[in-house]
Amino acid sequence: MPTQTIDARGLKCPQPILKITATAIKMKAGDIIEILADCSTFENDVKDWCQRSKKMLMWIKEEAGAKKAQIQF
């Protein structure tokens, strides 16, 4: 299971989610995206994106003053 890492710190909504969407095109079943973002709406945005896209949000946690999320395809 390859893991793709995205650093979206400093980007404002909806840019972190657009980065996930652009990366998702290259992902295969079982692959993982880890994304780090400090946008104030990121946590809700990533939950909504996963629900709409039918992808599994593995976890969200605080890291270095930002939120880090892991999504499995």
SEDRENSE-968268 format. One record per atom (N, C-alpha, C, O): residue number from 1; residue in three letters; chain; atom name; z, y, x. Coordinates in nm, 3 decimals. Example, Ala and Ser with C-alpha at 12.3 -4.5 7.8 and 13.67 -1.06 7.14 Angstrom:
<rs>
+-----+------+------+------+---------+---------+---------+
| pos | code | unit | site |       Z |       Y |       X |
+-----+------+------+------+---------+---------+---------+
|   1 |  ALA |    A |    N |   0.780 |  -0.569 |   1.319 |
|   1 |  ALA |    A |   CA |   0.780 |  -0.450 |   1.230 |
|   1 |  ALA |    A |    C |   0.780 |  -0.330 |   1.320 |
|   1 |  ALA |    A |    O |   0.846 |  -0.332 |   1.424 |
|   2 |  SER |    A |    N |   0.708 |  -0.225 |   1.285 |
|   2 |  SER |    A |   CA |   0.714 |  -0.106 |   1.367 |
|   2 |  SER |    A |    C |   0.787 |   0.003 |   1.290 |
|   2 |  SER |    A |    O |   0.804 |   0.114 |   1.341 |
+-----+------+------+------+---------+---------+---------+
</rs>
This chain:
<rs>
+-----+------+------+------+---------+---------+---------+
| pos | code | unit | site |       Z |       Y |       X |
+-----+------+------+------+---------+---------+---------+
|   1 |  MET |    A |    N |   0.000 |  -0.118 |   0.082 |
|   1 |  MET |    A |   CA |   0.000 |   0.000 |   0.000 |
|   1 |  MET |    A |    C |   0.000 |   0.125 |   0.087 |
|   1 |  MET |    A |    O |   0.105 |   0.165 |   0.138 |
|   2 |  PRO |    A |    N |  -0.113 |   0.187 |   0.106 |
|   2 |  PRO |    A |   CA |  -0.117 |   0.312 |   0.182 |
|   2 |  PRO |    A |    C |  -0.040 |   0.423 |   0.111 |
|   2 |  PRO |    A |    O |  -0.037 |   0.431 |  -0.012 |
|   3 |  THR |    A |    N |   0.021 |   0.509 |   0.190 |
|   3 |  THR |    A |   CA |   0.092 |   0.625 |   0.136 |
|   3 |  THR |    A |    C |   0.023 |   0.751 |   0.184 |
|   3 |  THR |    A |    O |   0.000 |   0.770 |   0.303 |
|   4 |  GLN |    A |    N |  -0.010 |   0.838 |   0.089 |
|   4 |  GLN |    A |   CA |  -0.071 |   0.968 |   0.119 |
|   4 |  GLN |    A |    C |   0.037 |   1.072 |   0.102 |
|   4 |  GLN |    A |    O |   0.105 |   1.075 |  -0.001 |
|   5 |  THR |    A |    N |   0.056 |   1.159 |   0.202 |
|   5 |  THR |    A |   CA |   0.158 |   1.263 |   0.197 |
|   5 |  THR |    A |    C |   0.092 |   1.399 |   0.178 |
|   5 |  THR |    A |    O |  -0.007 |   1.432 |   0.243 |
|   6 |  ILE |    A |    N |   0.150 |   1.479 |   0.087 |
|   6 |  ILE |    A |   CA |   0.100 |   1.613 |   0.058 |
|   6 |  ILE |    A |    C |   0.216 |   1.711 |   0.075 |
|   6 |  ILE |    A |    O |   0.322 |   1.693 |   0.016 |
|   7 |  ASP |    A |    N |   0.196 |   1.814 |   0.155 |
|   7 |  ASP |    A |   CA |   0.295 |   1.921 |   0.168 |
|   7 |  ASP |    A |    C |   0.243 |   2.041 |   0.090 |
|   7 |  ASP |    A |    O |   0.151 |   2.110 |   0.134 |
|   8 |  ALA |    A |    N |   0.302 |   2.065 |  -0.026 |
|   8 |  ALA |    A |   CA |   0.258 |   2.174 |  -0.112 |
|   8 |  ALA |    A |    C |   0.360 |   2.287 |  -0.116 |
|   8 |  ALA |    A |    O |   0.360 |   2.368 |  -0.208 |
|   9 |  ARG |    A |    N |   0.448 |   2.293 |  -0.016 |
|   9 |  ARG |    A |   CA |   0.545 |   2.402 |  -0.012 |
|   9 |  ARG |    A |    C |   0.471 |   2.535 |   0.002 |
|   9 |  ARG |    A |    O |   0.373 |   2.546 |   0.076 |
|  10 |  GLY |    A |    N |   0.521 |   2.634 |  -0.069 |
|  10 |  GLY |    A |   CA |   0.459 |   2.766 |  -0.066 |
|  10 |  GLY |    A |    C |   0.351 |   2.785 |  -0.170 |
|  10 |  GLY |    A |    O |   0.305 |   2.897 |  -0.192 |
|  11 |  LEU |    A |    N |   0.309 |   2.677 |  -0.235 |
|  11 |  LEU |    A |   CA |   0.207 |   2.686 |  -0.339 |
|  11 |  LEU |    A |    C |   0.274 |   2.702 |  -0.474 |
|  11 |  LEU |    A |    O |   0.378 |   2.640 |  -0.499 |
|  12 |  LYS |    A |    N |   0.218 |   2.781 |  -0.560 |
|  12 |  LYS |    A |   CA |   0.273 |   2.804 |  -0.694 |
|  12 |  LYS |    A |    C |   0.193 |   2.727 |  -0.798 |
|  12 |  LYS |    A |    O |   0.077 |   2.693 |  -0.777 |
|  13 |  CYS |    A |    N |   0.258 |   2.701 |  -0.909 |
|  13 |  CYS |    A |   CA |   0.197 |   2.631 |  -1.021 |
|  13 |  CYS |    A |    C |   0.063 |   2.697 |  -1.055 |
|  13 |  CYS |    A |    O |   0.056 |   2.820 |  -1.063 |
|  14 |  PRO |    A |    N |  -0.040 |   2.620 |  -1.075 |
|  14 |  PRO |    A |   CA |  -0.051 |   2.475 |  -1.084 |
|  14 |  PRO |    A |    C |  -0.102 |   2.409 |  -0.956 |
|  14 |  PRO |    A |    O |  -0.142 |   2.292 |  -0.959 |
|  15 |  GLN |    A |    N |  -0.101 |   2.480 |  -0.845 |
|  15 |  GLN |    A |   CA |  -0.162 |   2.427 |  -0.722 |
|  15 |  GLN |    A |    C |  -0.106 |   2.292 |  -0.675 |
|  15 |  GLN |    A |    O |  -0.185 |   2.207 |  -0.634 |
|  16 |  PRO |    A |    N |   0.028 |   2.268 |  -0.676 |
|  16 |  PRO |    A |   CA |   0.074 |   2.135 |  -0.634 |
|  16 |  PRO |    A |    C |   0.015 |   2.021 |  -0.718 |
|  16 |  PRO |    A |    O |  -0.021 |   1.916 |  -0.665 |
|  17 |  ILE |    A |    N |   0.005 |   2.043 |  -0.849 |
|  17 |  ILE |    A |   CA |  -0.051 |   1.940 |  -0.937 |
|  17 |  ILE |    A |    C |  -0.202 |   1.925 |  -0.912 |
|  17 |  ILE |    A |    O |  -0.254 |   1.814 |  -0.919 |
|  18 |  LEU |    A |    N |  -0.271 |   2.034 |  -0.885 |
|  18 |  LEU |    A |   CA |  -0.413 |   2.025 |  -0.852 |
|  18 |  LEU |    A |    C |  -0.435 |   1.946 |  -0.724 |
|  18 |  LEU |    A |    O |  -0.533 |   1.873 |  -0.713 |
|  19 |  LYS |    A |    N |  -0.344 |   1.959 |  -0.628 |
|  19 |  LYS |    A |   CA |  -0.354 |   1.880 |  -0.504 |
|  19 |  LYS |    A |    C |  -0.334 |   1.731 |  -0.533 |
|  19 |  LYS |    A |    O |  -0.402 |   1.646 |  -0.475 |
|  20 |  ILE |    A |    N |  -0.240 |   1.699 |  -0.622 |
|  20 |  ILE |    A |   CA |  -0.221 |   1.559 |  -0.662 |
|  20 |  ILE |    A |    C |  -0.348 |   1.506 |  -0.728 |
|  20 |  ILE |    A |    O |  -0.393 |   1.397 |  -0.696 |
|  21 |  THR |    A |    N |  -0.404 |   1.583 |  -0.818 |
|  21 |  THR |    A |   CA |  -0.525 |   1.541 |  -0.891 |
|  21 |  THR |    A |    C |  -0.641 |   1.517 |  -0.794 |
|  21 |  THR |    A |    O |  -0.714 |   1.419 |  -0.808 |
|  22 |  ALA |    A |    N |  -0.659 |   1.606 |  -0.698 |
|  22 |  ALA |    A |   CA |  -0.767 |   1.591 |  -0.600 |
|  22 |  ALA |    A |    C |  -0.747 |   1.467 |  -0.514 |
|  22 |  ALA |    A |    O |  -0.844 |   1.399 |  -0.479 |
|  23 |  THR |    A |    N |  -0.624 |   1.437 |  -0.480 |
|  23 |  THR |    A |   CA |  -0.593 |   1.320 |  -0.397 |
|  23 |  THR |    A |    C |  -0.604 |   1.192 |  -0.479 |
|  23 |  THR |    A |    O |  -0.643 |   1.088 |  -0.427 |
|  24 |  ALA |    A |    N |  -0.570 |   1.199 |  -0.607 |
|  24 |  ALA |    A |   CA |  -0.569 |   1.081 |  -0.694 |
|  24 |  ALA |    A |    C |  -0.705 |   1.013 |  -0.702 |
|  24 |  ALA |    A |    O |  -0.713 |   0.892 |  -0.722 |
|  25 |  ILE |    A |    N |  -0.811 |   1.090 |  -0.687 |
|  25 |  ILE |    A |   CA |  -0.947 |   1.036 |  -0.695 |
|  25 |  ILE |    A |    C |  -0.968 |   0.926 |  -0.591 |
|  25 |  ILE |    A |    O |  -1.042 |   0.831 |  -0.614 |
|  26 |  LYS |    A |    N |  -0.902 |   0.940 |  -0.475 |
|  26 |  LYS |    A |   CA |  -0.920 |   0.845 |  -0.364 |
|  26 |  LYS |    A |    C |  -0.822 |   0.729 |  -0.367 |
|  26 |  LYS |    A |    O |  -0.833 |   0.637 |  -0.285 |
|  27 |  MET |    A |    N |  -0.727 |   0.729 |  -0.460 |
|  27 |  MET |    A |   CA |  -0.621 |   0.630 |  -0.461 |
|  27 |  MET |    A |    C |  -0.663 |   0.503 |  -0.535 |
|  27 |  MET |    A |    O |  -0.743 |   0.507 |  -0.629 |
|  28 |  LYS |    A |    N |  -0.608 |   0.391 |  -0.489 |
|  28 |  LYS |    A |   CA |  -0.632 |   0.262 |  -0.553 |
|  28 |  LYS |    A |    C |  -0.502 |   0.211 |  -0.613 |
|  28 |  LYS |    A |    O |  -0.394 |   0.263 |  -0.581 |
|  29 |  ALA |    A |    N |  -0.510 |   0.112 |  -0.697 |
|  29 |  ALA |    A |   CA |  -0.390 |   0.054 |  -0.758 |
|  29 |  ALA |    A |    C |  -0.291 |   0.012 |  -0.650 |
|  29 |  ALA |    A |    O |  -0.328 |  -0.054 |  -0.553 |
|  30 |  GLY |    A |    N |  -0.167 |   0.052 |  -0.667 |
|  30 |  GLY |    A |   CA |  -0.062 |   0.019 |  -0.571 |
|  30 |  GLY |    A |    C |  -0.040 |   0.126 |  -0.465 |
|  30 |  GLY |    A |    O |   0.066 |   0.127 |  -0.402 |
|  31 |  ASP |    A |    N |  -0.138 |   0.215 |  -0.443 |
|  31 |  ASP |    A |   CA |  -0.122 |   0.323 |  -0.345 |
|  31 |  ASP |    A |    C |  -0.013 |   0.420 |  -0.391 |
|  31 |  ASP |    A |    O |   0.022 |   0.425 |  -0.508 |
|  32 |  ILE |    A |    N |   0.039 |   0.497 |  -0.295 |
|  32 |  ILE |    A |   CA |   0.149 |   0.589 |  -0.323 |
|  32 |  ILE |    A |    C |   0.115 |   0.728 |  -0.270 |
|  32 |  ILE |    A |    O |   0.059 |   0.744 |  -0.161 |
|  33 |  ILE |    A |    N |   0.151 |   0.829 |  -0.350 |
|  33 |  ILE |    A |   CA |   0.146 |   0.969 |  -0.305 |
|  33 |  ILE |    A |    C |   0.290 |   1.018 |  -0.295 |
|  33 |  ILE |    A |    O |   0.369 |   1.000 |  -0.387 |
|  34 |  GLU |    A |    N |   0.323 |   1.079 |  -0.183 |
|  34 |  GLU |    A |   CA |   0.449 |   1.152 |  -0.170 |
|  34 |  GLU |    A |    C |   0.412 |   1.299 |  -0.157 |
|  34 |  GLU |    A |    O |   0.331 |   1.336 |  -0.073 |
|  35 |  ILE |    A |    N |   0.473 |   1.381 |  -0.240 |
|  35 |  ILE |    A |   CA |   0.443 |   1.524 |  -0.239 |
|  35 |  ILE |    A |    C |   0.571 |   1.605 |  -0.232 |
|  35 |  ILE |    A |    O |   0.668 |   1.578 |  -0.303 |
|  36 |  LEU |    A |    N |   0.569 |   1.705 |  -0.147 |
|  36 |  LEU |    A |   CA |   0.682 |   1.796 |  -0.129 |
|  36 |  LEU |    A |    C |   0.638 |   1.933 |  -0.177 |
|  36 |  LEU |    A |    O |   0.537 |   1.986 |  -0.131 |
|  37 |  ALA |    A |    N |   0.714 |   1.990 |  -0.272 |
|  37 |  ALA |    A |   CA |   0.677 |   2.121 |  -0.329 |
|  37 |  ALA |    A |    C |   0.801 |   2.201 |  -0.361 |
|  37 |  ALA |    A |    O |   0.906 |   2.145 |  -0.396 |
|  38 |  ASP |    A |    N |   0.790 |   2.333 |  -0.350 |
|  38 |  ASP |    A |   CA |   0.904 |   2.420 |  -0.381 |
|  38 |  ASP |    A |    C |   0.876 |   2.512 |  -0.501 |
|  38 |  ASP |    A |    O |   0.952 |   2.607 |  -0.524 |
|  39 |  CYS |    A |    N |   0.773 |   2.486 |  -0.574 |
|  39 |  CYS |    A |   CA |   0.742 |   2.560 |  -0.696 |
|  39 |  CYS |    A |    C |   0.853 |   2.532 |  -0.799 |
|  39 |  CYS |    A |    O |   0.896 |   2.418 |  -0.814 |
|  40 |  SER |    A |    N |   0.897 |   2.635 |  -0.868 |
|  40 |  SER |    A |   CA |   1.011 |   2.619 |  -0.960 |
|  40 |  SER |    A |    C |   0.982 |   2.524 |  -1.077 |
|  40 |  SER |    A |    O |   1.076 |   2.468 |  -1.133 |
|  41 |  THR |    A |    N |   0.857 |   2.505 |  -1.114 |
|  41 |  THR |    A |   CA |   0.823 |   2.418 |  -1.226 |
|  41 |  THR |    A |    C |   0.775 |   2.280 |  -1.182 |
|  41 |  THR |    A |    O |   0.734 |   2.199 |  -1.266 |
|  42 |  PHE |    A |    N |   0.779 |   2.252 |  -1.053 |
|  42 |  PHE |    A |   CA |   0.720 |   2.129 |  -1.001 |
|  42 |  PHE |    A |    C |   0.776 |   2.003 |  -1.065 |
|  42 |  PHE |    A |    O |   0.699 |   1.915 |  -1.103 |
|  43 |  GLU |    A |    N |   0.907 |   1.993 |  -1.077 |
|  43 |  GLU |    A |   CA |   0.966 |   1.870 |  -1.130 |
|  43 |  GLU |    A |    C |   0.912 |   1.837 |  -1.269 |
|  43 |  GLU |    A |    O |   0.870 |   1.724 |  -1.294 |
|  44 |  ASN |    A |    N |   0.912 |   1.933 |  -1.359 |
|  44 |  ASN |    A |   CA |   0.857 |   1.910 |  -1.494 |
|  44 |  ASN |    A |    C |   0.707 |   1.886 |  -1.490 |
|  44 |  ASN |    A |    O |   0.655 |   1.802 |  -1.563 |
|  45 |  ASP |    A |    N |   0.637 |   1.961 |  -1.405 |
|  45 |  ASP |    A |   CA |   0.492 |   1.947 |  -1.395 |
|  45 |  ASP |    A |    C |   0.453 |   1.806 |  -1.349 |
|  45 |  ASP |    A |    O |   0.361 |   1.745 |  -1.405 |
|  46 |  VAL |    A |    N |   0.523 |   1.754 |  -1.248 |
|  46 |  VAL |    A |   CA |   0.486 |   1.622 |  -1.195 |
|  46 |  VAL |    A |    C |   0.522 |   1.512 |  -1.296 |
|  46 |  VAL |    A |    O |   0.449 |   1.413 |  -1.308 |
|  47 |  LYS |    A |    N |   0.631 |   1.529 |  -1.369 |
|  47 |  LYS |    A |   CA |   0.665 |   1.432 |  -1.474 |
|  47 |  LYS |    A |    C |   0.556 |   1.430 |  -1.582 |
|  47 |  LYS |    A |    O |   0.513 |   1.324 |  -1.625 |
|  48 |  ASP |    A |    N |   0.514 |   1.548 |  -1.625 |
|  48 |  ASP |    A |   CA |   0.407 |   1.557 |  -1.726 |
|  48 |  ASP |    A |    C |   0.277 |   1.497 |  -1.675 |
|  48 |  ASP |    A |    O |   0.209 |   1.425 |  -1.748 |
|  49 |  TRP |    A |    N |   0.241 |   1.527 |  -1.549 |
|  49 |  TRP |    A |   CA |   0.117 |   1.475 |  -1.492 |
|  49 |  TRP |    A |    C |   0.119 |   1.322 |  -1.490 |
|  49 |  TRP |    A |    O |   0.021 |   1.257 |  -1.527 |
|  50 |  CYS |    A |    N |   0.231 |   1.265 |  -1.447 |
|  50 |  CYS |    A |   CA |   0.241 |   1.118 |  -1.442 |
|  50 |  CYS |    A |    C |   0.230 |   1.057 |  -1.580 |
|  50 |  CYS |    A |    O |   0.164 |   0.954 |  -1.598 |
|  51 |  GLN |    A |    N |   0.293 |   1.118 |  -1.678 |
|  51 |  GLN |    A |   CA |   0.285 |   1.066 |  -1.814 |
|  51 |  GLN |    A |    C |   0.142 |   1.072 |  -1.867 |
|  51 |  GLN |    A |    O |   0.093 |   0.975 |  -1.925 |
|  52 |  ARG |    A |    N |   0.076 |   1.186 |  -1.848 |
|  52 |  ARG |    A |   CA |  -0.063 |   1.201 |  -1.896 |
|  52 |  ARG |    A |    C |  -0.158 |   1.107 |  -1.822 |
|  52 |  ARG |    A |    O |  -0.252 |   1.055 |  -1.882 |
|  53 |  SER |    A |    N |  -0.133 |   1.087 |  -1.693 |
|  53 |  SER |    A |   CA |  -0.224 |   1.007 |  -1.610 |
|  53 |  SER |    A |    C |  -0.189 |   0.859 |  -1.609 |
|  53 |  SER |    A |    O |  -0.260 |   0.777 |  -1.551 |
|  54 |  LYS |    A |    N |  -0.079 |   0.826 |  -1.674 |
|  54 |  LYS |    A |   CA |  -0.031 |   0.687 |  -1.678 |
|  54 |  LYS |    A |    C |  -0.006 |   0.632 |  -1.538 |
|  54 |  LYS |    A |    O |  -0.043 |   0.519 |  -1.506 |
|  55 |  LYS |    A |    N |   0.057 |   0.714 |  -1.455 |
|  55 |  LYS |    A |   CA |   0.099 |   0.674 |  -1.320 |
|  55 |  LYS |    A |    C |   0.251 |   0.669 |  -1.318 |
|  55 |  LYS |    A |    O |   0.317 |   0.738 |  -1.396 |
|  56 |  MET |    A |    N |   0.307 |   0.587 |  -1.227 |
|  56 |  MET |    A |   CA |   0.451 |   0.569 |  -1.223 |
|  56 |  MET |    A |    C |   0.516 |   0.669 |  -1.127 |
|  56 |  MET |    A |    O |   0.486 |   0.671 |  -1.007 |
|  57 |  LEU |    A |    N |   0.605 |   0.751 |  -1.181 |
|  57 |  LEU |    A |   CA |   0.685 |   0.841 |  -1.099 |
|  57 |  LEU |    A |    C |   0.803 |   0.758 |  -1.049 |
|  57 |  LEU |    A |    O |   0.891 |   0.722 |  -1.127 |
|  58 |  MET |    A |    N |   0.803 |   0.730 |  -0.920 |
|  58 |  MET |    A |   CA |   0.906 |   0.643 |  -0.862 |
|  58 |  MET |    A |    C |   1.040 |   0.717 |  -0.852 |
|  58 |  MET |    A |    O |   1.144 |   0.663 |  -0.890 |
|  59 |  TRP |    A |    N |   1.035 |   0.839 |  -0.801 |
|  59 |  TRP |    A |   CA |   1.157 |   0.921 |  -0.787 |
|  59 |  TRP |    A |    C |   1.121 |   1.065 |  -0.756 |
|  59 |  TRP |    A |    O |   1.011 |   1.097 |  -0.711 |
|  60 |  ILE |    A |    N |   1.221 |   1.151 |  -0.781 |
|  60 |  ILE |    A |   CA |   1.216 |   1.291 |  -0.738 |
|  60 |  ILE |    A |    C |   1.352 |   1.320 |  -0.676 |
|  60 |  ILE |    A |    O |   1.455 |   1.287 |  -0.733 |
|  61 |  LYS |    A |    N |   1.350 |   1.383 |  -0.558 |
|  61 |  LYS |    A |   CA |   1.477 |   1.418 |  -0.494 |
|  61 |  LYS |    A |    C |   1.464 |   1.551 |  -0.422 |
|  61 |  LYS |    A |    O |   1.354 |   1.597 |  -0.393 |
|  62 |  GLU |    A |    N |   1.578 |   1.610 |  -0.393 |
|  62 |  GLU |    A |   CA |   1.583 |   1.735 |  -0.315 |
|  62 |  GLU |    A |    C |   1.563 |   1.701 |  -0.168 |
|  62 |  GLU |    A |    O |   1.620 |   1.605 |  -0.117 |
|  63 |  GLU |    A |    N |   1.482 |   1.782 |  -0.101 |
|  63 |  GLU |    A |   CA |   1.463 |   1.764 |   0.043 |
|  63 |  GLU |    A |    C |   1.423 |   1.897 |   0.104 |
|  63 |  GLU |    A |    O |   1.322 |   1.956 |   0.066 |
|  64 |  ALA |    A |    N |   1.501 |   1.944 |   0.198 |
|  64 |  ALA |    A |   CA |   1.471 |   2.066 |   0.274 |
|  64 |  ALA |    A |    C |   1.443 |   2.186 |   0.183 |
|  64 |  ALA |    A |    O |   1.349 |   2.262 |   0.207 |
|  65 |  GLY |    A |    N |   1.525 |   2.203 |   0.079 |
|  65 |  GLY |    A |   CA |   1.509 |   2.316 |  -0.011 |
|  65 |  GLY |    A |    C |   1.391 |   2.305 |  -0.105 |
|  65 |  GLY |    A |    O |   1.350 |   2.404 |  -0.166 |
|  66 |  ALA |    A |    N |   1.337 |   2.186 |  -0.119 |
|  66 |  ALA |    A |   CA |   1.222 |   2.163 |  -0.207 |
|  66 |  ALA |    A |    C |   1.246 |   2.032 |  -0.284 |
|  66 |  ALA |    A |    O |   1.348 |   1.966 |  -0.266 |
|  67 |  LYS |    A |    N |   1.152 |   1.998 |  -0.367 |
|  67 |  LYS |    A |   CA |   1.155 |   1.870 |  -0.440 |
|  67 |  LYS |    A |    C |   1.049 |   1.779 |  -0.380 |
|  67 |  LYS |    A |    O |   0.937 |   1.821 |  -0.352 |
|  68 |  LYS |    A |    N |   1.087 |   1.653 |  -0.360 |
|  68 |  LYS |    A |   CA |   0.993 |   1.554 |  -0.309 |
|  68 |  LYS |    A |    C |   0.980 |   1.446 |  -0.416 |
|  68 |  LYS |    A |    O |   1.079 |   1.395 |  -0.467 |
|  69 |  ALA |    A |    N |   0.857 |   1.412 |  -0.447 |
|  69 |  ALA |    A |   CA |   0.830 |   1.312 |  -0.550 |
|  69 |  ALA |    A |    C |   0.742 |   1.201 |  -0.494 |
|  69 |  ALA |    A |    O |   0.660 |   1.225 |  -0.405 |
|  70 |  GLN |    A |    N |   0.762 |   1.082 |  -0.545 |
|  70 |  GLN |    A |   CA |   0.678 |   0.969 |  -0.506 |
|  70 |  GLN |    A |    C |   0.614 |   0.912 |  -0.633 |
|  70 |  GLN |    A |    O |   0.682 |   0.880 |  -0.730 |
|  71 |  ILE |    A |    N |   0.480 |   0.900 |  -0.628 |
|  71 |  ILE |    A |   CA |   0.401 |   0.853 |  -0.741 |
|  71 |  ILE |    A |    C |   0.327 |   0.727 |  -0.697 |
|  71 |  ILE |    A |    O |   0.262 |   0.726 |  -0.593 |
|  72 |  GLN |    A |    N |   0.336 |   0.622 |  -0.779 |
|  72 |  GLN |    A |   CA |   0.262 |   0.499 |  -0.749 |
|  72 |  GLN |    A |    C |   0.145 |   0.485 |  -0.845 |
|  72 |  GLN |    A |    O |   0.158 |   0.507 |  -0.966 |
|  73 |  PHE |    A |    N |   0.031 |   0.447 |  -0.790 |
|  73 |  PHE |    A |   CA |  -0.091 |   0.429 |  -0.869 |
|  73 |  PHE |    A |    C |  -0.111 |   0.285 |  -0.906 |
|  73 |  PHE |    A |    O |  -0.209 |   0.251 |  -0.972 |
+-----+------+------+------+---------+---------+---------+
</rs>
